[in-house]
Amino acid sequence: MSEEKIQQLSLIENSLSQIVSQKQQYQKQIMEVDSALGELKNQKEAYQIVGTLMIKKDSKDIKNSLEERKNLYESRLDALEKQESKLKEQAEKLREELVNNLEK
């Protein structure tokens, strides 16, 4: 029984590691979008890369696209943070159970 719990704990810790990595990626992407939005503040026109081309566009269109992307990243980040907290709770419970079993 304790071996199963150790395996569960190991799986949870692996999942936590993956979630932390994904969170870091989304945080980096959000920072990049914020930086791009800052550069577009006082611009009327800008260029957007589409495939291998740079297309001249109205900066409002690019800002809207970037803000949508940022909202998507933030919602995914929130979901990952919720998953992370649930997994941390599960891991803590398993650790407590394992420690209690070892003390007996």
Wavefront OBJ file of the C-alpha trace (Angstrom):
o trace
v 0.000 0.000 0.000
v 2.759 2.453 0.817
v 4.490 1.591 -2.469
v 1.342 2.639 -4.337
v 1.284 5.909 -2.451
v 4.947 6.510 -3.224
v 4.222 5.921 -6.901
v 1.230 8.282 -6.729
v 3.386 10.909 -5.084
v 6.024 10.492 -7.761
v 3.428 10.925 -10.511
v 2.015 14.013 -8.817
v 5.475 15.528 -8.475
v 6.165 14.865 -12.172
v 2.879 16.535 -13.072
v 3.771 19.485 -10.869
v 7.100 19.811 -12.626
v 5.394 19.866 -16.028
v 2.864 22.446 -14.852
v 5.611 24.708 -13.518
v 7.379 24.477 -16.870
v 4.189 25.343 -18.755
v 3.493 28.233 -16.390
v 6.948 29.644 -17.059
v 6.339 29.439 -20.798
v 3.031 31.303 -20.530
v 4.558 33.916 -18.237
v 7.318 34.466 -20.777
v 4.787 34.799 -23.592
v 2.746 37.288 -21.566
v 5.880 39.361 -20.974
v 6.645 39.318 -24.696
v 3.107 40.447 -25.553
v 3.317 43.220 -22.932
v 6.587 44.358 -24.459
v 5.075 44.416 -27.949
v 2.045 46.334 -26.675
v 4.377 48.872 -25.076
v 6.190 49.370 -28.372
v 2.883 49.950 -30.180
v 1.582 52.604 -27.772
v 2.220 55.675 -29.902
v 2.355 54.020 -33.307
v -0.331 54.490 -35.952
v 0.982 51.780 -38.215
v 3.199 48.816 -37.632
v 4.318 45.628 -39.304
v 3.096 42.189 -38.402
v 4.894 39.016 -39.387
v 2.611 36.566 -41.167
v 4.475 33.443 -42.173
v 7.570 34.693 -43.947
v 6.104 38.105 -44.805
v 5.944 41.393 -42.950
v 2.603 43.083 -43.555
v 1.896 46.731 -42.786
v -1.193 47.026 -40.576
v -2.997 49.546 -38.449
v -1.529 49.358 -34.953
v -5.032 49.068 -33.421
v -5.557 45.782 -35.235
v -2.243 44.463 -34.006
v -2.972 45.676 -30.455
v -6.343 43.905 -30.470
v -4.725 40.705 -31.692
v -2.013 40.926 -29.024
v -4.530 41.654 -26.256
v -6.614 38.634 -27.285
v -3.503 36.490 -27.222
v -2.551 37.873 -23.805
v -6.032 37.095 -22.432
v -5.748 33.556 -23.751
v -2.340 33.094 -22.124
v -3.597 34.536 -18.837
v -6.621 32.234 -18.755
v -4.398 29.225 -19.442
v -2.028 30.399 -16.730
v -4.922 30.658 -14.268
v -6.039 27.122 -15.129
v -2.505 25.825 -14.592
v -2.273 27.593 -11.234
v -5.518 25.919 -10.116
v -4.206 22.528 -11.219
v -0.952 23.203 -9.425
v -2.657 24.034 -6.137
v -4.832 20.897 -6.302
v -1.829 18.724 -7.021
v 0.130 20.326 -4.182
v -2.723 19.532 -1.794
v -2.818 15.921 -2.986
v 0.949 15.613 -2.647
v 0.870 17.031 0.875
v -1.847 14.568 1.923
v 0.119 11.653 0.503
v 3.292 12.809 2.244
v 1.441 13.022 5.554
v 0.009 9.539 5.059
v 3.428 8.147 4.207
v 5.043 9.797 7.221
v 2.269 8.483 9.490
v 2.707 4.981 8.092
v 6.468 5.141 8.660
v 5.978 6.265 12.265
v 3.776 3.261 13.045
l 1 2 3 4 5 6 7 8 9 10 11 12 13 14 15 16 17 18 19 20 21 22 23 24 25 26 27 28 29 30 31 32 33 34 35 36 37 38 39 40 41 42 43 44 45 46 47 48 49 50 51 52 53 54 55 56 57 58 59 60 61 62 63 64 65 66 67 68 69 70 71 72 73 74 75 76 77 78 79 80 81 82 83 84 85 86 87 88 89 90 91 92 93 94 95 96 97 98 99 100 101 102 103 104
